[in-house]
């Protein structure tokens, strides 16, 4: 995606730039880990976090998540 910038937050809570390839690799690793271990962050925690930001955009994701 042209004009997009991907970052991760390091252990010092600083933003570190990532390439698109690194972002894809991390996303695929997280998905594989979730599929293997069936653990993740619950929608209630995501909603709480989104609410703390004063934005309802992220909470929307949980309310409209795709179910199998």
TORZAZA-712296 format. One record per atom (N, C-alpha, C, O): residue in one letter; atom name; x, y, z. Coordinates in steps of 0.001 Angstrom, whole numbers, plus 500000, padded with zeros to 6 digits. Layout:
+--------+-------+--------+--------+--------+
| residu | atome |   east |  north |     up |
+--------+-------+--------+--------+--------+
|      A |    CA |      X |      Y |      Z |
...
+--------+-------+--------+--------+--------+
//
This chain:
+--------+-------+--------+--------+--------+
| residu | atome |   east |  north |     up |
+--------+-------+--------+--------+--------+
|      X |     N | 500834 | 498830 | 500000 |
|      X |    CA | 500000 | 500000 | 500000 |
|      X |     C | 500879 | 501233 | 500000 |
|      X |     O | 501648 | 501466 | 500933 |
|      X |     N | 500762 | 501986 | 498988 |
|      X |    CA | 501595 | 503172 | 498889 |
|      X |     C | 501154 | 504225 | 499895 |
|      X |     O | 499961 | 504474 | 500068 |
|      X |     N | 502127 | 504838 | 500553 |
|      X |    CA | 501824 | 505885 | 501520 |
|      X |     C | 501522 | 505375 | 502916 |
|      X |     O | 501345 | 506174 | 503837 |
|      X |     N | 501459 | 504062 | 503095 |
|      X |    CA | 501187 | 503504 | 504416 |
|      X |     C | 502501 | 503272 | 505142 |
|      X |     O | 503538 | 503025 | 504525 |
|      X |     N | 502437 | 503356 | 506449 |
|      X |    CA | 503609 | 503062 | 507261 |
|      X |     C | 503192 | 502101 | 508352 |
|      X |     O | 502191 | 502320 | 509034 |
|      X |     N | 503957 | 501038 | 508517 |
|      X |    CA | 503676 | 500040 | 509538 |
|      X |     C | 504686 | 500183 | 510657 |
|      X |     O | 505860 | 500465 | 510417 |
|      X |     N | 504228 | 499989 | 511867 |
|      X |    CA | 505113 | 500083 | 513030 |
|      X |     C | 504746 | 499010 | 514036 |
|      X |     O | 503660 | 498431 | 513988 |
|      X |     N | 505676 | 498755 | 514951 |
|      X |    CA | 505390 | 497926 | 516110 |
|      X |     C | 505839 | 498721 | 517328 |
|      X |     O | 506634 | 499654 | 517219 |
|      X |     N | 505325 | 498345 | 518472 |
|      X |    CA | 505718 | 499003 | 519709 |
|      X |     C | 506715 | 498088 | 520407 |
|      X |     O | 506409 | 496930 | 520691 |
|      X |     N | 507906 | 498608 | 520682 |
|      X |    CA | 508939 | 497793 | 521319 |
|      X |     C | 508748 | 497764 | 522829 |
|      X |     O | 507792 | 498338 | 523352 |
|      X |     N | 509659 | 497094 | 523525 |
|      X |    CA | 509530 | 496932 | 524969 |
|      X |     C | 509666 | 498244 | 525735 |
|      X |     O | 509292 | 498319 | 526906 |
|      X |     N | 510196 | 499274 | 525089 |
|      X |    CA | 510292 | 500595 | 525715 |
|      X |     C | 509099 | 501471 | 525333 |
|      X |     O | 509101 | 502679 | 525568 |
|      X |     N | 508074 | 500838 | 524738 |
|      X |    CA | 506864 | 501537 | 524284 |
|      X |     C | 507161 | 502617 | 523249 |
|      X |     O | 506512 | 503662 | 523217 |
|      X |     N | 508144 | 502347 | 522412 |
|      X |    CA | 508495 | 503237 | 521316 |
|      X |     C | 508053 | 502601 | 520003 |
|      X |     O | 508094 | 501380 | 519855 |
|      X |     N | 507631 | 503428 | 519055 |
|      X |    CA | 507248 | 502923 | 517742 |
|      X |     C | 508493 | 502635 | 516917 |
|      X |     O | 509388 | 503473 | 516802 |
|      X |     N | 508536 | 501435 | 516343 |
|      X |    CA | 509637 | 501041 | 515479 |
|      X |     C | 509071 | 500747 | 514095 |
|      X |     O | 508102 | 499998 | 513971 |
|      X |     N | 509666 | 501330 | 513049 |
|      X |    CA | 509140 | 501108 | 511698 |
|      X |     C | 509313 | 499663 | 511244 |
|      X |     O | 510290 | 498999 | 511590 |
|      X |     N | 508353 | 499194 | 510468 |
|      X |    CA | 508399 | 497861 | 509879 |
|      X |     C | 508153 | 497988 | 508382 |
|      X |     O | 507428 | 498876 | 507933 |
|      X |     N | 508758 | 497101 | 507623 |
|      X |    CA | 508458 | 497041 | 506196 |
|      X |     C | 507125 | 496314 | 506013 |
|      X |     O | 506619 | 495685 | 506942 |
|      X |     N | 506579 | 496406 | 504836 |
|      X |    CA | 505334 | 495689 | 504558 |
|      X |     C | 505542 | 494186 | 504725 |
|      X |     O | 504667 | 493490 | 505241 |
|      X |     N | 506693 | 493690 | 504292 |
|      X |    CA | 506998 | 492265 | 504401 |
|      X |     C | 507074 | 491830 | 505870 |
|      X |     O | 506566 | 490768 | 506230 |
|      X |     N | 507704 | 492645 | 506713 |
|      X |    CA | 507791 | 492325 | 508141 |
|      X |     C | 506403 | 492316 | 508777 |
|      X |     O | 506095 | 491459 | 509606 |
|      X |     N | 505579 | 493268 | 508384 |
|      X |    CA | 504224 | 493353 | 508918 |
|      X |     C | 503418 | 492111 | 508539 |
|      X |     O | 502713 | 491542 | 509372 |
|      X |     N | 503527 | 491705 | 507298 |
|      X |    CA | 502815 | 490507 | 506832 |
|      X |     C | 503310 | 489281 | 507578 |
|      X |     O | 502508 | 488456 | 508016 |
|      X |     N | 504624 | 489152 | 507726 |
|      X |    CA | 505194 | 487994 | 508431 |
|      X |     C | 504715 | 487949 | 509878 |
|      X |     O | 504358 | 486882 | 510378 |
|      X |     N | 504704 | 489096 | 510556 |
|      X |    CA | 504244 | 489125 | 511951 |
|      X |     C | 502757 | 488797 | 512046 |
|      X |     O | 502334 | 488098 | 512968 |
|      X |     N | 501970 | 489289 | 511113 |
|      X |    CA | 500533 | 489011 | 511120 |
|      X |     C | 500267 | 487528 | 510893 |
|      X |     O | 499423 | 486935 | 511564 |
|      X |     N | 500983 | 486933 | 509953 |
|      X |    CA | 500809 | 485502 | 509693 |
|      X |     C | 501256 | 484662 | 510885 |
|      X |     O | 500624 | 483657 | 511210 |
|      X |     N | 502347 | 485072 | 511539 |
|      X |    CA | 502812 | 484343 | 512729 |
|      X |     C | 501783 | 484437 | 513852 |
|      X |     O | 501530 | 483449 | 514541 |
|      X |     N | 501193 | 485609 | 514040 |
|      X |    CA | 500170 | 485783 | 515083 |
|      X |     C | 498940 | 484940 | 514767 |
|      X |     O | 498363 | 484327 | 515665 |
|      X |     N | 498537 | 484902 | 513504 |
|      X |    CA | 497387 | 484093 | 513108 |
|      X |     C | 497669 | 482610 | 513332 |
|      X |     O | 496816 | 481886 | 513845 |
|      X |     N | 498864 | 482155 | 512948 |
|      X |    CA | 499220 | 480757 | 513157 |
|      X |     C | 499239 | 480420 | 514647 |
|      X |     O | 498762 | 479360 | 515054 |
|      X |     N | 499787 | 481317 | 515452 |
|      X |    CA | 499822 | 481097 | 516898 |
|      X |     C | 498405 | 480998 | 517453 |
|      X |     O | 498115 | 480140 | 518286 |
|      X |     N | 497525 | 481882 | 516985 |
|      X |    CA | 496135 | 481832 | 517452 |
|      X |     C | 495475 | 480511 | 517042 |
|      X |     O | 494793 | 479875 | 517846 |
|      X |     N | 495682 | 480110 | 515795 |
|      X |    CA | 495059 | 478874 | 515320 |
|      X |     C | 495589 | 477655 | 516058 |
|      X |     O | 494857 | 476686 | 516261 |
|      X |     N | 496845 | 477691 | 516458 |
|      X |    CA | 497461 | 476569 | 517170 |
|      X |     C | 497055 | 476543 | 518633 |
|      X |     O | 496673 | 475498 | 519161 |
|      X |     N | 497139 | 477697 | 519286 |
|      X |    CA | 496930 | 477756 | 520738 |
|      X |     C | 495535 | 478207 | 521159 |
|      X |     O | 495159 | 478068 | 522323 |
|      X |     N | 494777 | 478741 | 520223 |
|      X |    CA | 493424 | 479234 | 520498 |
|      X |     C | 493405 | 480273 | 521621 |
|      X |     O | 492475 | 480321 | 522427 |
|      X |     N | 494436 | 481091 | 521655 |
|      X |    CA | 494473 | 482176 | 522627 |
|      X |     C | 494599 | 483497 | 521884 |
|      X |     O | 495166 | 483557 | 520793 |
|      X |     N | 494084 | 484513 | 522464 |
|      X |    CA | 494156 | 485840 | 521876 |
|      X |     C | 493566 | 486846 | 522833 |
|      X |     O | 493307 | 486539 | 523997 |
|      X |     N | 493360 | 488024 | 522348 |
|      X |    CA | 492774 | 489086 | 523163 |
|      X |     C | 491281 | 489110 | 522880 |
|      X |     O | 490859 | 489232 | 521730 |
|      X |     N | 490495 | 488994 | 523925 |
|      X |    CA | 489044 | 488973 | 523779 |
|      X |     C | 488487 | 490311 | 523326 |
|      X |     O | 489076 | 491366 | 523562 |
|      X |     N | 487350 | 490241 | 522677 |
|      X |    CA | 486717 | 491463 | 522178 |
|      X |     C | 486384 | 492432 | 523305 |
|      X |     O | 486404 | 493647 | 523108 |
|      X |     N | 486078 | 491899 | 524486 |
|      X |    CA | 485767 | 492792 | 525592 |
|      X |     C | 486979 | 493647 | 525953 |
|      X |     O | 486830 | 494822 | 526288 |
|      X |     N | 488183 | 493061 | 525888 |
|      X |    CA | 489393 | 493834 | 526184 |
|      X |     C | 489699 | 494821 | 525066 |
|      X |     O | 490154 | 495934 | 525329 |
|      X |     N | 489454 | 494423 | 523817 |
|      X |    CA | 489660 | 495338 | 522692 |
|      X |     C | 488691 | 496506 | 522807 |
|      X |     O | 489071 | 497656 | 522590 |
|      X |     N | 487436 | 496211 | 523148 |
|      X |    CA | 486436 | 497267 | 523300 |
|      X |     C | 486828 | 498223 | 524423 |
|      X |     O | 486704 | 499439 | 524277 |
|      X |     N | 487300 | 497680 | 525537 |
|      X |    CA | 487730 | 498508 | 526664 |
|      X |     C | 488876 | 499429 | 526236 |
|      X |     O | 488896 | 500612 | 526576 |
|      X |     N | 489823 | 498868 | 525488 |
|      X |    CA | 490959 | 499653 | 524998 |
|      X |     C | 490486 | 500743 | 524033 |
|      X |     O | 490912 | 501894 | 524132 |
|      X |     N | 489607 | 500375 | 523106 |
|      X |    CA | 489093 | 501349 | 522148 |
|      X |     C | 488336 | 502467 | 522864 |
|      X |     O | 488465 | 503640 | 522514 |
|      X |     N | 487556 | 502094 | 523860 |
|      X |    CA | 486822 | 503093 | 524631 |
|      X |     C | 487786 | 504051 | 525330 |
|      X |     O | 487512 | 505246 | 525438 |
|      X |     N | 488919 | 503518 | 525805 |
|      X |    CA | 489886 | 504369 | 526499 |
|      X |     C | 490513 | 505390 | 525560 |
|      X |     O | 491017 | 506422 | 526004 |
|      X |     N | 490482 | 505101 | 524254 |
|      X |    CA | 491019 | 506037 | 523270 |
|      X |     C | 490008 | 507106 | 522887 |
|      X |     O | 490350 | 508089 | 522230 |
|      X |     N | 488774 | 506910 | 523297 |
|      X |    CA | 487728 | 507856 | 522935 |
|      X |     C | 487265 | 507667 | 521503 |
|      X |     O | 486730 | 508592 | 520891 |
|      X |     N | 487469 | 506476 | 520969 |
|      X |    CA | 487089 | 506198 | 519584 |
|      X |     C | 486262 | 504930 | 519537 |
|      X |     O | 486557 | 503965 | 520243 |
|      X |     N | 485239 | 504925 | 518719 |
|      X |    CA | 484435 | 503706 | 518586 |
|      X |     C | 484816 | 502924 | 517332 |
|      X |     O | 484192 | 501906 | 517030 |
|      X |     N | 485818 | 503376 | 516606 |
|      X |    CA | 486191 | 502697 | 515366 |
|      X |     C | 486737 | 501299 | 515613 |
|      X |     O | 486395 | 500381 | 514867 |
|      X |     N | 487567 | 501099 | 516625 |
|      X |    CA | 488135 | 499781 | 516874 |
|      X |     C | 487118 | 498849 | 517501 |
|      X |     O | 487120 | 497652 | 517216 |
|      X |     N | 486266 | 499366 | 518335 |
|      X |    CA | 485221 | 498541 | 518926 |
|      X |     C | 484287 | 497984 | 517877 |
|      X |     O | 483705 | 496913 | 518051 |
|      X |     N | 484148 | 498710 | 516794 |
|      X |    CA | 483322 | 498270 | 515676 |
|      X |     C | 483799 | 496926 | 515150 |
|      X |     O | 482989 | 496105 | 514721 |
|      X |     N | 485102 | 496696 | 515179 |
|      X |    CA | 485647 | 495445 | 514673 |
|      X |     C | 485111 | 494256 | 515447 |
|      X |     O | 484766 | 493235 | 514852 |
|      X |     N | 485036 | 494374 | 516752 |
|      X |    CA | 484548 | 493258 | 517564 |
|      X |     C | 483050 | 493064 | 517392 |
|      X |     O | 482564 | 491934 | 517372 |
|      X |     N | 482333 | 494145 | 517271 |
|      X |    CA | 480882 | 494030 | 517138 |
|      X |     C | 480503 | 493365 | 515815 |
|      X |     O | 479431 | 492772 | 515697 |
|      X |     N | 481389 | 493467 | 514818 |
|      X |    CA | 481073 | 492944 | 513494 |
|      X |     C | 482050 | 491864 | 513060 |
|      X |     O | 482271 | 491673 | 511864 |
|      X |     N | 482639 | 491153 | 514023 |
|      X |    CA | 483622 | 490129 | 513687 |
|      X |     C | 482957 | 488987 | 512939 |
|      X |     O | 481771 | 488710 | 513116 |
|      X |     N | 483732 | 488345 | 512115 |
|      X |    CA | 483234 | 487214 | 511333 |
|      X |     C | 483277 | 485968 | 512200 |
|      X |     O | 484293 | 485676 | 512830 |
|      X |     N | 482192 | 485250 | 512229 |
|      X |    CA | 482115 | 484002 | 512990 |
|      X |     C | 482105 | 482836 | 512038 |
|      X |     O | 481570 | 482921 | 510932 |
|      X |     N | 482708 | 481731 | 512481 |
|      X |    CA | 482730 | 480522 | 511650 |
|      X |     C | 481405 | 479798 | 511766 |
|      X |     O | 481216 | 478753 | 511143 |
+--------+-------+--------+--------+--------+
//
